[in-house]
């Protein structure tokens, strides 16, 4: 165990190893997490609902034998407040659902509990996982946005309150807050994780997301959610990387451009084969196609909430109004364009394994009234690709600059293997 890292800032895998090697107990780690949470929550505001330390430890001790034998050892997990929890409210960031108490857990929550994770609480989400921010601030700079919509999950992991948390992504709701807060964020190939018990926003785009501190942590969580053996993260060869500069998709700032180029050089020096994308106008077009799909589906999913128009934020109400005006044939054309783009990017004989591209336009913007621009995630989400944010790059102020790797659809194992390799390269002194 790294002595320089406080217990609550260890990765999940490091925590589990420390417990197994009797370097500390699960309760030591739990208490360290609560120490951090209780000292910082009034400033960060990551939690919508949470257990007290006393309630958590009482629950742990009542089933201590089970937790000691379990995979996750009774360690704390945060759950975005769009996933149903039978023992905690699920309010979706909206006054419309204030006090809503589900009858059962979402499937992902059930899997976490069965693996021995304890749900510490529900993390703050933007309203219905769209754009209207909640109370969360960026733990790296409290005057800046944490991103959204999985604001609380990203902030809680980045600030050492919990080692891992669940989120969701429809546009940029995992990758962007992970980038802004400096966490590892992962969205699996669309459709691989169950969304039973999750608030739907746009069914053609919605995906479960994971927050952690390492690619190895993501691999562990993914395996328990899929009920599959854990991915082995050793790579058989140096990866082939397709470099996609931010300007191919939309605006990025100079610091992000420099970080991307610097990361590509370091990965190439470590043995990666790096080539730059060409003829990629279709990726820029996907930003618009994604917005069309999202607008069309959101207003039809939130039909019941539309009956409470006075309780909807202006951005969400405007999205729903715009969505009602989108013709069906435009919606189908956007879905078709996303499928075609996926085949164009990933032909059977593609000479690359992953795409390296910015995770956000730059560092987290100042202000808490908005969550930042989502365009850097829209193309990959429209195609349903697996993506992972890699922290480790910073601007001149020391703020995180996230870079994301996107993989071939359903090649998540390969993506995580390359992410672990790249993580080691980018974190090396």
VEXDREN-2710 file (C-alpha; in Angstrom, 1 decimal):
% VEXDREN-2710
k/r/px/py/pz
1/UNK/0.0/0.0/0.0
2/UNK/1.3/3.4/-0.9
3/UNK/2.0/5.2/2.4
4/UNK/1.9/8.6/0.7
5/UNK/-1.8/8.2/-0.2
6/UNK/-4.5/8.6/2.5
7/UNK/-6.7/5.5/2.7
8/UNK/-9.7/7.3/1.2
9/UNK/-7.6/8.3/-1.9
10/UNK/-6.4/4.8/-2.7
11/UNK/-7.9/3.2/-5.8
12/UNK/-10.6/0.5/-5.2
13/UNK/-8.1/-2.2/-6.1
14/UNK/-5.5/-0.8/-3.7
15/UNK/-8.1/-0.7/-0.9
16/UNK/-9.1/-4.3/-1.5
17/UNK/-5.5/-5.4/-1.6
18/UNK/-4.7/-3.5/1.6
19/UNK/-7.6/-5.2/3.4
20/UNK/-6.6/-8.7/2.1
21/UNK/-3.0/-8.1/3.2
22/UNK/-4.2/-6.9/6.6
23/UNK/-2.6/-3.5/6.3
24/UNK/-5.8/-1.9/7.3
25/UNK/-9.5/-2.9/7.9
26/UNK/-12.5/-2.1/5.8
27/UNK/-13.8/0.0/8.7
28/UNK/-10.5/2.0/8.6
29/UNK/-11.2/2.9/5.0
30/UNK/-14.9/3.6/5.6
31/UNK/-14.0/6.0/8.4
32/UNK/-11.4/7.7/6.2
33/UNK/-14.1/8.2/3.6
34/UNK/-16.5/9.6/6.1
35/UNK/-13.8/11.9/7.6
36/UNK/-13.3/13.4/4.1
37/UNK/-17.0/13.6/3.3
38/UNK/-17.9/15.3/6.6
39/UNK/-15.1/17.8/6.2
40/UNK/-15.8/18.7/2.6
41/UNK/-19.5/18.1/1.8
42/UNK/-20.7/21.5/2.9
43/UNK/-18.4/23.0/0.2
44/UNK/-18.5/20.4/-2.6
45/UNK/-22.2/19.4/-2.3
46/UNK/-21.9/16.0/-4.0
47/UNK/-24.7/14.2/-2.2
48/UNK/-28.5/14.5/-2.5
49/UNK/-29.1/11.9/0.2
50/UNK/-26.6/9.8/2.2
51/UNK/-26.3/7.6/5.2
52/UNK/-24.7/8.9/8.4
53/UNK/-21.5/7.3/9.5
54/UNK/-23.3/5.7/12.4
55/UNK/-26.0/4.2/10.1
56/UNK/-23.4/2.9/7.7
57/UNK/-21.3/1.3/10.3
58/UNK/-24.3/-0.2/12.0
59/UNK/-25.4/-1.8/8.7
60/UNK/-21.8/-3.0/8.1
61/UNK/-21.4/-4.6/11.5
62/UNK/-24.8/-6.3/11.3
63/UNK/-23.7/-8.2/8.2
64/UNK/-19.9/-8.2/8.8
65/UNK/-19.4/-11.8/8.0
66/UNK/-21.0/-11.4/4.6
67/UNK/-19.0/-8.3/3.8
68/UNK/-15.7/-9.8/4.9
69/UNK/-16.2/-12.6/2.4
70/UNK/-17.5/-10.5/-0.4
71/UNK/-15.7/-9.0/-3.4
72/UNK/-16.1/-5.3/-2.4
73/UNK/-15.7/-5.9/1.4
74/UNK/-18.4/-3.5/2.4
75/UNK/-16.7/-0.4/0.9
76/UNK/-18.8/2.6/0.0
77/UNK/-20.3/3.3/-3.4
78/UNK/-22.1/6.4/-4.7
79/UNK/-25.2/6.1/-6.9
80/UNK/-26.4/8.8/-9.2
81/UNK/-29.8/9.9/-8.2
82/UNK/-31.5/8.7/-11.4
83/UNK/-31.1/5.0/-10.4
84/UNK/-33.8/3.5/-8.2
85/UNK/-32.9/2.5/-4.7
86/UNK/-35.4/0.8/-2.5
87/UNK/-34.0/2.2/0.7
88/UNK/-33.3/5.8/-0.4
89/UNK/-35.3/8.4/-2.4
90/UNK/-34.7/8.7/-6.1
91/UNK/-35.6/12.3/-7.1
92/UNK/-33.8/12.8/-10.5
93/UNK/-32.8/16.3/-9.6
94/UNK/-36.4/17.6/-10.0
95/UNK/-39.0/19.0/-7.6
96/UNK/-41.5/17.0/-9.5
97/UNK/-40.2/13.8/-7.9
98/UNK/-39.4/15.2/-4.5
99/UNK/-39.6/12.4/-2.0
100/UNK/-40.2/9.7/-4.6
101/UNK/-39.4/6.3/-3.0
102/UNK/-38.9/3.4/-5.4
103/UNK/-40.2/-0.1/-4.6
104/UNK/-37.1/-1.9/-5.7
105/UNK/-33.4/-1.3/-6.6
106/UNK/-32.2/-0.7/-10.2
107/UNK/-30.5/-3.8/-11.5
108/UNK/-27.0/-2.1/-11.3
109/UNK/-27.7/-1.3/-7.7
110/UNK/-28.6/-4.9/-7.0
111/UNK/-25.4/-6.1/-8.5
112/UNK/-23.3/-3.7/-6.4
113/UNK/-25.1/-4.9/-3.2
114/UNK/-24.7/-8.6/-4.1
115/UNK/-20.9/-8.0/-4.6
116/UNK/-20.6/-6.5/-1.2
117/UNK/-20.7/-2.8/-1.9
118/UNK/-22.7/-0.6/0.5
119/UNK/-24.6/2.3/-1.1
120/UNK/-23.4/5.3/0.9
121/UNK/-25.9/7.5/-0.8
122/UNK/-27.4/9.2/-3.9
123/UNK/-25.2/11.6/-5.7
124/UNK/-26.4/14.9/-7.2
125/UNK/-27.6/14.9/-10.8
126/UNK/-28.7/17.7/-13.0
127/UNK/-32.4/17.9/-13.6
128/UNK/-33.4/14.6/-15.3
129/UNK/-29.7/14.1/-16.2
130/UNK/-29.9/17.1/-18.7
131/UNK/-28.3/20.5/-18.3
132/UNK/-29.8/22.3/-15.3
133/UNK/-27.1/22.1/-12.6
134/UNK/-27.6/20.9/-9.0
135/UNK/-25.7/22.1/-6.0
136/UNK/-22.3/20.4/-6.7
137/UNK/-19.1/22.4/-7.1
138/UNK/-15.8/21.2/-8.6
139/UNK/-13.6/19.8/-5.8
140/UNK/-10.5/21.0/-7.7
141/UNK/-11.8/24.6/-7.7
142/UNK/-15.0/25.3/-5.9
143/UNK/-15.7/28.3/-8.2
144/UNK/-15.8/26.0/-11.3
145/UNK/-18.4/23.6/-12.6
146/UNK/-17.9/19.9/-11.9
147/UNK/-19.6/19.2/-15.3
148/UNK/-22.8/17.2/-15.6
149/UNK/-25.1/15.5/-15.5
150/UNK/-23.3/13.0/-13.2
151/UNK/-21.9/15.9/-11.1
152/UNK/-22.0/14.4/-7.7
153/UNK/-20.6/11.0/-8.7
154/UNK/-17.6/12.6/-10.4
155/UNK/-17.0/15.0/-7.5
156/UNK/-17.4/12.4/-4.8
157/UNK/-14.8/10.1/-6.4
158/UNK/-12.4/12.9/-7.3
159/UNK/-12.5/14.3/-3.7
160/UNK/-11.9/11.1/-1.9
161/UNK/-15.4/10.6/-0.5
162/UNK/-15.9/7.2/-2.2
163/UNK/-13.6/5.1/-4.3
164/UNK/-16.2/4.4/-7.0
165/UNK/-19.6/5.7/-8.1
166/UNK/-22.2/5.0/-10.8
167/UNK/-23.4/7.6/-13.3
168/UNK/-25.1/7.8/-16.7
169/UNK/-24.4/9.4/-20.0
170/UNK/-26.7/10.5/-22.8
171/UNK/-24.5/13.3/-24.2
172/UNK/-21.4/14.0/-22.1
173/UNK/-22.7/13.2/-18.6
174/UNK/-19.8/10.9/-17.5
175/UNK/-16.8/11.8/-19.6
176/UNK/-17.1/15.6/-19.2
177/UNK/-17.4/15.6/-15.3
178/UNK/-14.7/13.0/-15.1
179/UNK/-12.5/15.3/-17.2
180/UNK/-13.3/18.4/-15.2
181/UNK/-12.9/16.8/-11.8
182/UNK/-9.9/14.6/-12.6
183/UNK/-11.4/11.1/-12.3
184/UNK/-11.4/8.1/-14.5
185/UNK/-14.8/7.9/-16.2
186/UNK/-16.0/5.1/-18.4
187/UNK/-19.1/4.5/-20.6
188/UNK/-19.5/1.0/-22.0
189/UNK/-20.7/0.0/-25.4
190/UNK/-24.3/1.0/-25.5
191/UNK/-26.6/-1.8/-24.5
192/UNK/-24.1/-3.8/-22.5
193/UNK/-25.3/-2.8/-19.1
194/UNK/-28.8/-3.1/-17.8
195/UNK/-30.7/0.2/-17.4
196/UNK/-33.7/-1.4/-15.6
197/UNK/-34.6/1.0/-12.8
198/UNK/-32.9/4.1/-14.4
199/UNK/-34.7/7.3/-15.4
200/UNK/-34.8/7.2/-19.2
201/UNK/-33.8/10.4/-21.1
202/UNK/-33.1/9.3/-24.7
203/UNK/-33.3/5.6/-25.2
204/UNK/-31.1/5.5/-28.3
205/UNK/-28.3/7.3/-26.4
206/UNK/-28.6/6.4/-22.7
207/UNK/-25.7/4.5/-21.1
208/UNK/-24.6/3.5/-17.7
209/UNK/-21.3/5.0/-16.6
210/UNK/-18.6/4.3/-14.0
211/UNK/-16.3/6.6/-12.0
212/UNK/-13.2/5.4/-10.3
213/UNK/-9.5/6.2/-9.9
214/UNK/-7.9/3.6/-12.3
215/UNK/-8.7/1.6/-15.4
216/UNK/-8.3/-1.5/-13.2
217/UNK/-11.1/-0.3/-10.9
218/UNK/-13.3/0.1/-14.0
219/UNK/-12.5/-3.4/-15.1
220/UNK/-13.5/-4.8/-11.7
221/UNK/-16.8/-2.9/-11.6
222/UNK/-17.6/-3.8/-15.2
223/UNK/-17.0/-7.5/-14.5
224/UNK/-19.4/-7.6/-11.5
225/UNK/-22.1/-5.6/-13.4
226/UNK/-21.9/-8.0/-16.4
227/UNK/-21.5/-11.1/-14.1
228/UNK/-18.4/-12.0/-16.0
229/UNK/-14.7/-12.7/-15.1
230/UNK/-12.6/-9.6/-14.8
231/UNK/-10.7/-8.4/-17.9
232/UNK/-7.0/-9.1/-17.8
233/UNK/-5.4/-5.7/-18.5
234/UNK/-2.1/-6.9/-19.9
235/UNK/-1.6/-5.8/-23.5
236/UNK/-0.1/-8.2/-26.0
237/UNK/1.5/-5.4/-28.1
238/UNK/1.8/-1.7/-28.2
239/UNK/-1.5/-0.1/-29.3
240/UNK/-2.3/1.6/-32.5
241/UNK/-3.9/4.9/-31.8
242/UNK/-5.9/7.2/-34.2
243/UNK/-5.4/10.8/-33.1
244/UNK/-8.5/13.0/-33.5
245/UNK/-7.7/16.7/-32.7
246/UNK/-10.5/18.6/-31.0
247/UNK/-11.1/20.9/-33.9
248/UNK/-12.3/18.0/-36.0
249/UNK/-15.4/18.0/-33.8
250/UNK/-15.7/21.5/-32.4
251/UNK/-14.0/24.2/-30.4
252/UNK/-11.2/23.4/-28.0
253/UNK/-8.8/25.7/-26.3
254/UNK/-5.0/26.0/-26.7
255/UNK/-4.3/24.2/-23.4
256/UNK/-6.3/21.2/-24.5
257/UNK/-4.7/21.2/-27.9
258/UNK/-1.2/21.2/-26.3
259/UNK/-2.2/18.5/-23.8
260/UNK/-3.5/16.2/-26.6
261/UNK/-0.3/16.6/-28.7
262/UNK/1.9/16.1/-25.6
263/UNK/0.0/12.9/-24.6
264/UNK/0.3/11.6/-28.2
265/UNK/4.0/12.2/-28.2
266/UNK/4.5/10.4/-24.9
267/UNK/2.4/7.4/-26.0
268/UNK/4.3/7.2/-29.2
269/UNK/7.6/7.4/-27.4
270/UNK/6.4/4.4/-25.2
271/UNK/5.8/2.4/-28.4
272/UNK/2.3/3.2/-29.6
273/UNK/1.8/3.7/-33.3
274/UNK/0.0/7.0/-33.6
275/UNK/-1.6/8.3/-36.8
276/UNK/-3.8/11.4/-37.3
277/UNK/-7.3/11.1/-38.6
278/UNK/-8.2/12.5/-42.1
279/UNK/-11.5/13.1/-43.9
280/UNK/-13.5/13.2/-40.7
281/UNK/-16.2/15.7/-41.5
282/UNK/-18.8/13.1/-40.6
283/UNK/-17.7/13.3/-36.9
284/UNK/-18.4/17.0/-36.9
285/UNK/-21.8/16.3/-38.4
286/UNK/-22.6/13.8/-35.7
287/UNK/-22.7/16.6/-33.1
288/UNK/-25.9/17.9/-34.8
289/UNK/-27.3/14.4/-35.4
290/UNK/-26.8/13.5/-31.7
291/UNK/-28.7/16.7/-30.8
292/UNK/-31.6/15.7/-33.1
293/UNK/-31.8/12.2/-31.6
294/UNK/-31.7/13.5/-28.1
295/UNK/-34.3/16.3/-28.6
296/UNK/-36.7/13.9/-30.4
297/UNK/-36.6/11.3/-27.7
298/UNK/-36.4/13.4/-24.6
299/UNK/-39.8/15.1/-25.1
300/UNK/-41.4/11.7/-25.7
301/UNK/-39.8/10.1/-22.7
302/UNK/-40.7/12.9/-20.3
303/UNK/-44.4/13.0/-21.2
304/UNK/-45.6/12.8/-17.6
305/UNK/-43.1/15.5/-16.5
306/UNK/-44.3/17.7/-19.3
307/UNK/-47.7/17.9/-17.5
308/UNK/-45.8/19.9/-14.8
309/UNK/-44.4/22.5/-17.1
310/UNK/-44.1/25.1/-14.3
311/UNK/-41.6/22.9/-12.5
312/UNK/-39.3/22.3/-15.5
313/UNK/-36.1/24.4/-16.0
314/UNK/-36.0/26.7/-19.0
315/UNK/-33.3/24.6/-20.8
316/UNK/-35.3/21.4/-20.4
317/UNK/-38.6/23.0/-21.4
318/UNK/-36.9/24.5/-24.5
319/UNK/-35.3/21.1/-25.5
320/UNK/-38.7/19.4/-25.2
321/UNK/-40.4/22.1/-27.3
322/UNK/-37.7/21.9/-29.9
323/UNK/-38.0/18.1/-29.9
324/UNK/-41.7/18.2/-30.6
325/UNK/-41.0/20.1/-33.8
326/UNK/-38.4/17.5/-35.1
327/UNK/-40.0/15.5/-38.0
328/UNK/-39.8/11.7/-37.7
329/UNK/-37.9/11.4/-40.9
330/UNK/-35.2/13.8/-39.6
331/UNK/-34.9/11.6/-36.5
332/UNK/-34.5/8.4/-38.5
333/UNK/-32.0/10.2/-40.8
334/UNK/-29.9/11.1/-37.7
335/UNK/-30.0/7.5/-36.4
336/UNK/-29.0/6.2/-39.8
337/UNK/-26.1/8.7/-40.0
338/UNK/-24.8/7.6/-36.6
339/UNK/-24.8/4.0/-37.8
340/UNK/-23.1/4.8/-41.1
341/UNK/-20.5/6.9/-39.2
342/UNK/-19.7/4.0/-37.0
343/UNK/-19.0/1.7/-40.0
344/UNK/-16.9/4.5/-41.6
345/UNK/-14.8/4.9/-38.5
346/UNK/-14.5/1.2/-37.7
347/UNK/-14.2/-0.8/-40.9
348/UNK/-13.3/-4.4/-40.4
349/UNK/-9.7/-3.7/-41.5
350/UNK/-9.2/-0.6/-39.4
351/UNK/-5.5/0.0/-38.9
352/UNK/-6.0/1.3/-35.3
353/UNK/-7.3/0.0/-32.0
354/UNK/-8.6/3.2/-30.3
355/UNK/-9.2/6.9/-31.0
356/UNK/-7.5/9.5/-28.8
357/UNK/-9.3/12.8/-28.6
358/UNK/-10.1/15.5/-26.0
359/UNK/-12.7/14.7/-23.4
360/UNK/-13.9/18.3/-23.1
361/UNK/-13.1/21.6/-24.8
362/UNK/-10.7/22.6/-22.0
363/UNK/-10.5/22.8/-18.2
364/UNK/-13.7/23.2/-16.2
365/UNK/-15.2/26.7/-16.8
366/UNK/-15.7/29.2/-14.0
367/UNK/-19.2/29.4/-12.6
368/UNK/-21.9/26.9/-11.4
369/UNK/-24.8/28.0/-13.5
370/UNK/-23.9/25.7/-16.4
371/UNK/-22.1/22.4/-16.8
372/UNK/-19.9/23.1/-19.8
373/UNK/-20.1/22.3/-23.5
374/UNK/-20.9/18.7/-24.4
375/UNK/-19.8/18.5/-28.1
376/UNK/-16.6/16.5/-27.5
377/UNK/-18.6/13.5/-26.4
378/UNK/-21.6/13.7/-28.8
379/UNK/-20.1/11.8/-31.8
380/UNK/-18.9/8.8/-29.8
381/UNK/-22.2/8.6/-27.8
382/UNK/-24.2/8.8/-31.0
383/UNK/-22.3/5.8/-32.3
384/UNK/-22.7/3.9/-29.1
385/UNK/-18.9/3.4/-28.6
386/UNK/-17.1/2.6/-25.4
387/UNK/-15.1/5.5/-24.1
388/UNK/-12.9/6.2/-21.1
389/UNK/-11.5/9.5/-19.7
390/UNK/-7.9/9.4/-18.7
391/UNK/-6.8/12.0/-16.2
392/UNK/-3.2/13.0/-15.8
393/UNK/-2.8/16.1/-18.0
394/UNK/-3.1/19.6/-16.5
395/UNK/-3.2/23.3/-17.6
396/UNK/-1.0/26.0/-16.3
397/UNK/-3.2/26.5/-13.3
398/UNK/-3.0/22.8/-12.4
399/UNK/-6.6/22.1/-13.5
400/UNK/-7.3/18.7/-15.0
401/UNK/-7.5/18.3/-18.8
402/UNK/-9.2/15.1/-19.6
403/UNK/-8.4/13.0/-22.7
404/UNK/-10.6/10.2/-23.8
405/UNK/-10.0/7.0/-25.6
406/UNK/-12.9/5.6/-27.8
407/UNK/-12.9/2.0/-28.9
408/UNK/-14.7/-0.2/-31.4
409/UNK/-18.3/-1.1/-30.3
410/UNK/-18.2/-4.1/-28.0
411/UNK/-14.4/-4.1/-27.8
412/UNK/-14.5/-2.8/-24.3
413/UNK/-12.0/-5.3/-23.0
414/UNK/-9.4/-4.1/-25.5
415/UNK/-10.2/-0.5/-24.7
416/UNK/-9.6/-1.1/-21.0
417/UNK/-6.4/-2.9/-21.7
418/UNK/-5.1/0.1/-23.7
419/UNK/-6.4/2.5/-21.2
420/UNK/-4.4/0.8/-18.4
421/UNK/-1.3/0.9/-20.6
422/UNK/-1.8/4.6/-21.4
423/UNK/-2.6/5.4/-17.8
424/UNK/0.8/4.0/-16.8
425/UNK/2.6/6.0/-19.5
426/UNK/0.9/9.3/-18.8
427/UNK/1.4/9.0/-15.0
428/UNK/5.1/8.2/-15.2
429/UNK/7.4/10.8/-14.0
END
